[in-house]
């Protein structure tokens, strides 16, 4: 009998690049299905290494990467900003899902934006900005307000400057520290939504319900599931995520963040080829959560049902918010998740709480 090499069976070891809370929750979901996990992260005692084996080494350490790759049966990511050469080293020894092409597209806004546009997914108007003089002409074309962002390595609003009437372009450009950047028109959005799609080795794909994301100080504060939008708009958002995943040939998970404009259009902002903070609610409110779906996809298993059995509001616990853990534990509708981080620095994601609103059985049937 031929062995289907695309399938990684329970008992095997999943390698996870990155050691944060996304890796921790992936390892917990994997353990439930009988897998072991081995994380690769640059720091000791990270959230994921508390629940899985760990290799602590730099992402550029090719010998450590090769040793790690030989110890695991498949590799996935909880963090996408790793060098191309490191992914190449991993791929020589083990199956890597999603593949380099997907990570590369998501790592760099100057690849991501034209990719979206090439598959007829609208974005804010944008221009590449590689120099101070590019910035001058881009601002002349797109106008103010607009947003200047570093093309790579930005997260939670880092590496971003809003260009308003009074903003000096010299100051804005110096914030980019000479790195390639992108200028985007400022979108006066009605709300921000996201969709997470899982896609398996066989090309089967399914989305979790579209959610609304509310930010505070550029960091995700709350996710409302489902997003209060029309079913038609939700279907269009899902269609965008499915088309993106399909065109990329994704195996794994992909989150697509979108703006809903005041005139009802959807503009893609960015994608992340991994579990996403806006999918944490699925742990408590769906048949299969995003982390289990990732495990299923990268191990070549059938995808699980993404059916939402409860409505949910997920609130991030940032910095000192996590000190409320005892109060939260006393609330009957609240599910508390803490990430095992010892130091509660301002802006640091320490955990989250999901509050559930159960749906009536007849409503679930209509899903
Ligand atoms: P990003 O790092 O691209 O996810 O941006 C972080 C947050 O900044 C987004 O979630 C939005 O709230 C805001 N933002 C980013 N780009 C734009 C834009 N072009 N127009 C308006 N707000 C934006």
Boltz pocket constraint, residues with backbone or C-beta under 6 A from the ligand:
constraints:
  - pocket:
      binder: B
      contacts: [[A, 124], [A, 147], [A, 154], [A, 155], [A, 156], [A, 157], [A, 158], [A, 184], [A, 185], [A, 186], [A, 187], [A, 188], [A, 192], [A, 215], [A, 218], [A, 257], [A, 269], [A, 270]]
      max_distance: 6.0
